[in-house]
């Protein structure tokens, strides 16, 4: 197996056209069988794929493609790990997906002639089988299993739409607001707890005992404890304000959740319509 990888590495620097790969022996049947979907193909079908696929090699950290590049190829990942991401507002790269051996990528731009929507970078040493759009009709007509693979990939991408949209909707400001609401809720929960009740009861009892038993010169709030009543009134006012504020926040959260749910549903439906259009445009399995 290591001999095969070494030979492929020497033969697969840069772009390798399908014809030259087959002629030079770099794209052997063993290499095609590295991808699980092609592992059980008959020898004649493997030979046919050798004419249609190219092998490419990337070192760890090397760019596979960049955001905005032409999406004229897709890749079947035979060995290694590829990660996908984009640059955020500060210019730092944020990775949001990882693809490992046995997976595939680049199918979105490939199927409907769009540019790349993210950067793809080799996380480890990577070998891929590359399919160019020039051979799409032939491959999908002669290899219906690839059509099924692409459809499953689109379904997987759609299933992630809701989470992606929720992540997009949530901003740093919203997260800070949620933390603030969490702290407020914690205070309100403590106010309604037994420890808070016990603490208030203990303070009142100690206050009364002190002013009954302490020397006259040390007493500052004799019965009927007007100063204590004032403090308890202020405490009740603060507690009532916190409880009402927490209730308003909870009502606002409920409204936010409902609005977010509606936005997610609308956006997911829009993406579903886009994917449906992509599938209709792609010649998946058509003669």
C-alpha positions as semicolon CSV with decimal commas, in nm:
position;residue;x (nm);y (nm);z (nm)
1;X;0,000;0,000;0,000
2;X;0,283;0,244;0,085
3;X;0,441;0,177;-0,256
4;X;0,117;0,281;-0,423
5;X;0,103;0,607;-0,229
6;X;0,467;0,684;-0,312
7;X;0,417;0,627;-0,684
8;X;0,101;0,834;-0,682
9;X;0,275;1,116;-0,499
10;X;0,547;1,133;-0,761
11;X;0,297;1,124;-1,044
12;X;0,028;1,351;-0,902
13;X;0,196;1,688;-0,843
14;X;-0,030;1,964;-0,972
15;X;-0,315;1,891;-1,213
16;X;-0,315;1,556;-1,388
17;X;-0,546;1,514;-1,685
18;X;-0,748;1,192;-1,691
19;X;-0,585;1,068;-2,009
20;X;-0,231;1,129;-1,890
21;X;-0,307;0,976;-1,551
22;X;-0,429;0,657;-1,712
23;X;-0,149;0,648;-1,966
24;X;0,119;0,711;-1,705
25;X;-0,021;0,448;-1,472
26;X;-0,069;0,692;-1,184
27;X;-0,441;0,623;-1,161
28;X;-0,439;0,249;-1,107
29;X;-0,739;0,032;-1,028
30;X;-0,607;0,007;-0,673
31;X;-0,631;0,383;-0,639
32;X;-0,990;0,387;-0,761
33;X;-1,077;0,111;-0,515
34;X;-0,947;0,333;-0,234
35;X;-1,280;0,516;-0,254
36;X;-1,547;0,296;-0,086
37;X;-1,815;0,357;-0,351
38;X;-1,591;0,217;-0,626
39;X;-1,445;-0,072;-0,427
40;X;-1,673;-0,343;-0,568
41;X;-1,693;-0,227;-0,929
42;X;-1,625;-0,481;-1,203
43;X;-1,282;-0,451;-1,373
44;X;-1,434;-0,318;-1,696
45;X;-1,608;-0,036;-1,511
46;X;-1,288;0,044;-1,321
47;X;-1,106;0,074;-1,651
48;X;-1,373;0,314;-1,771
49;X;-1,335;0,530;-1,458
50;X;-0,959;0,544;-1,517
51;X;-1,036;0,731;-1,839
52;X;-1,262;0,982;-1,666
53;X;-1,095;1,060;-1,332
54;X;-0,770;1,228;-1,238
55;X;-0,567;1,183;-0,922
56;X;-0,449;1,484;-0,723
57;X;-0,219;1,512;-0,427
58;X;-0,197;1,787;-0,164
59;X;0,037;1,832;0,130
60;X;-0,089;1,926;0,476
61;X;-0,176;2,295;0,480
62;X;-0,197;2,323;0,101
63;X;-0,501;2,488;-0,055
64;X;-0,728;2,254;-0,249
65;X;-0,936;2,546;-0,376
66;X;-1,021;2,896;-0,259
67;X;-1,342;3,091;-0,215
68;X;-1,452;3,227;-0,552
69;X;-1,261;2,972;-0,762
70;X;-1,442;2,815;-1,057
71;X;-1,639;2,511;-0,947
72;X;-1,561;2,297;-1,250
73;X;-1,450;1,986;-1,059
74;X;-1,558;1,771;-0,767
75;X;-1,340;1,536;-0,567
76;X;-1,369;1,191;-0,410
77;X;-1,147;1,181;-0,102
78;X;-0,933;0,865;-0,094
79;X;-0,689;0,948;0,182
80;X;-0,647;1,228;0,435
81;X;-0,863;1,506;0,576
82;X;-0,986;1,828;0,413
83;X;-1,133;2,117;0,614
84;X;-1,360;2,393;0,485
85;X;-1,395;2,749;0,608
86;X;-1,410;3,118;0,529
87;X;-1,255;3,435;0,668
88;X;-1,452;3,624;0,931
89;X;-1,485;4,001;0,969
90;X;-1,145;4,025;1,139
91;X;-0,970;3,837;0,858
92;X;-0,917;3,517;1,057
93;X;-1,008;3,187;0,894
94;X;-1,295;3,002;1,061
95;X;-1,336;2,634;0,974
96;X;-1,690;2,496;0,987
97;X;-1,667;2,147;0,835
98;X;-1,422;1,859;0,799
99;X;-1,432;1,591;0,530
100;X;-1,243;1,265;0,577
101;X;-1,147;0,969;0,357
102;X;-1,454;0,815;0,195
103;X;-1,627;1,152;0,160
104;X;-1,659;1,386;-0,136
105;X;-1,674;1,761;-0,183
106;X;-1,710;2,038;-0,440
107;X;-2,038;1,901;-0,574
108;X;-2,243;2,219;-0,527
109;X;-2,054;2,447;-0,762
110;X;-1,979;2,148;-0,983
111;X;-2,344;2,063;-1,046
112;X;-2,478;2,407;-1,125
113;X;-2,169;2,586;-1,257
114;X;-2,114;2,814;-0,958
115;X;-1,800;2,942;-0,794
116;X;-1,665;2,798;-0,469
117;X;-1,851;2,915;-0,161
118;X;-1,569;2,833;0,085
119;X;-1,196;2,763;0,110
120;X;-1,089;2,398;0,111
121;X;-0,754;2,318;0,276
122;X;-0,572;1,989;0,323
123;X;-0,548;1,928;0,697
124;X;-0,324;1,625;0,639
125;X;-0,162;1,478;0,330
126;X;-0,450;1,427;0,088
127;X;-0,517;1,218;-0,222
128;X;-0,836;1,270;-0,420
129;X;-0,995;1,138;-0,737
130;X;-1,103;1,441;-0,935
131;X;-1,392;1,453;-1,180
132;X;-1,408;1,740;-1,430
133;X;-1,741;1,879;-1,547
134;X;-1,652;1,781;-1,905
135;X;-1,707;1,418;-1,802
136;X;-2,015;1,473;-1,584
137;X;-2,276;1,352;-1,834
138;X;-2,075;1,039;-1,911
139;X;-2,007;0,949;-1,548
140;X;-2,363;1,002;-1,429
141;X;-2,505;0,811;-1,723
142;X;-2,270;0,513;-1,688
143;X;-2,237;0,515;-1,308
144;X;-2,579;0,572;-1,145
145;X;-2,428;0,501;-0,803
146;X;-2,253;0,837;-0,829
147;X;-2,590;1,004;-0,894
148;X;-2,719;0,849;-0,571
149;X;-2,410;0,965;-0,385
150;X;-2,458;1,323;-0,500
151;X;-2,824;1,324;-0,403
152;X;-2,737;1,197;-0,053
153;X;-2,480;1,471;-0,027
154;X;-2,738;1,735;-0,115
155;X;-2,979;1,590;0,141
156;X;-2,706;1,601;0,405
157;X;-2,633;1,964;0,323
158;X;-3,002;2,049;0,355
159;X;-3,027;1,872;0,691
160;X;-2,761;2,107;0,825
161;X;-2,940;2,418;0,700
162;X;-3,144;2,478;1,016
163;X;-2,836;2,466;1,241
164;X;-2,637;2,684;1,001
165;X;-2,912;2,945;0,990
166;X;-2,949;2,949;1,369
167;X;-2,574;2,998;1,397
168;X;-2,591;3,287;1,151
169;X;-2,882;3,452;1,330
170;X;-2,711;3,438;1,668
171;X;-2,481;3,740;1,701
172;X;-2,230;3,833;1,970
173;X;-2,473;4,095;2,099
174;X;-2,750;3,837;2,129
175;X;-2,516;3,600;2,317
176;X;-2,426;3,877;2,562
177;X;-2,796;3,949;2,616
178;X;-2,861;3,581;2,684
179;X;-2,583;3,576;2,946
180;X;-2,736;3,879;3,115
181;X;-3,077;3,714;3,117
182;X;-2,920;3,402;3,263
183;X;-2,772;3,596;3,552
184;X;-3,104;3,769;3,621
185;X;-3,287;3,437;3,612
186;X;-3,037;3,298;3,862
187;X;-3,106;3,584;4,105
188;X;-3,482;3,541;4,071
189;X;-3,454;3,167;4,127
190;X;-3,253;3,231;4,445
191;X;-3,517;3,478;4,568
192;X;-3,779;3,207;4,533
193;X;-3,568;2,942;4,707
194;X;-3,581;2,807;5,064
195;X;-3,231;2,939;5,151
196;X;-3,351;3,294;5,076
197;X;-3,658;3,240;5,297
198;X;-3,445;3,096;5,578
199;X;-3,199;3,386;5,552
200;X;-3,475;3,649;5,576
201;X;-3,638;3,468;5,869
202;X;-3,304;3,446;6,051
203;X;-3,236;3,817;6,002
204;X;-3,579;3,914;6,142
205;X;-3,543;3,683;6,443
206;X;-3,190;3,798;6,523
207;X;-3,299;4,161;6,486
208;X;-3,588;4,111;6,732
209;X;-3,379;3,913;6,984
210;X;-3,102;4,174;6,975
211;X;-3,336;4,464;7,043
212;X;-3,512;4,280;7,328
213;X;-3,199;4,151;7,502
214;X;-2,928;4,405;7,423
215;X;-2,849;4,686;7,669
216;X;-3,066;4,995;7,623
217;X;-2,777;5,205;7,495
218;X;-2,707;4,961;7,209
219;X;-3,064;4,939;7,081
220;X;-3,137;5,153;6,775
221;X;-3,470;5,011;6,650
222;X;-3,701;4,940;6,940
223;X;-4,034;4,766;6,901
224;X;-4,233;4,788;6,664
225;X;-3,907;4,784;6,462
226;X;-3,988;5,065;6,217
227;X;-3,637;5,064;6,068
228;X;-3,657;4,688;6,005
229;X;-3,998;4,736;5,841
230;X;-3,844;5,002;5,613
231;X;-3,560;4,767;5,511
232;X;-3,805;4,484;5,441
233;X;-4,020;4,719;5,230
234;X;-3,716;4,819;5,023
235;X;-3,624;4,452;4,983
236;X;-3,979;4,370;4,868
237;X;-3,963;4,653;4,615
238;X;-3,631;4,527;4,474
239;X;-3,753;4,166;4,463
240;X;-4,076;4,267;4,285
241;X;-3,880;4,469;4,029
242;X;-3,642;4,178;3,957
243;X;-3,928;3,930;3,923
244;X;-4,118;4,157;3,683
245;X;-3,803;4,224;3,479
246;X;-3,735;3,852;3,455
247;X;-4,094;3,793;3,343
248;X;-4,057;4,058;3,070
249;X;-3,731;3,897;2,955
250;X;-3,894;3,553;2,941
251;X;-4,179;3,690;2,732
252;X;-3,925;3,855;2,503
253;X;-3,732;3,529;2,473
254;X;-4,049;3,344;2,379
255;X;-4,120;3,599;2,108
256;X;-3,757;3,580;1,988
257;X;-3,776;3,201;1,966
258;X;-4,097;3,220;1,767
259;X;-3,951;3,478;1,527
260;X;-3,629;3,278;1,489
261;X;-3,829;2,963;1,423
262;X;-4,025;3,140;1,150
263;X;-3,706;3,279;0,994
264;X;-3,541;2,936;1,001
265;X;-3,843;2,777;0,837
266;X;-3,851;3,042;0,563
267;X;-3,477;3,018;0,498
268;X;-3,479;2,638;0,504
269;X;-3,764;2,636;0,253
270;X;-3,570;2,877;0,032
271;X;-3,264;2,650;0,044
272;X;-3,482;2,348;-0,024
273;X;-3,616;2,520;-0,334
274;X;-3,260;2,601;-0,444
275;X;-3,149;2,241;-0,393
276;X;-3,451;2,114;-0,580
277;X;-3,362;2,342;-0,869
278;X;-3,002;2,218;-0,858
279;X;-3,114;1,857;-0,869
280;X;-3,344;1,927;-1,164
281;X;-3,066;2,102;-1,354
282;X;-2,809;1,832;-1,284
283;X;-2,815;1,541;-1,533
284;X;-2,827;1,279;-1,258
285;X;-2,860;0,949;-1,428
286;X;-3,022;1,090;-1,741
287;X;-2,944;0,908;-2,066
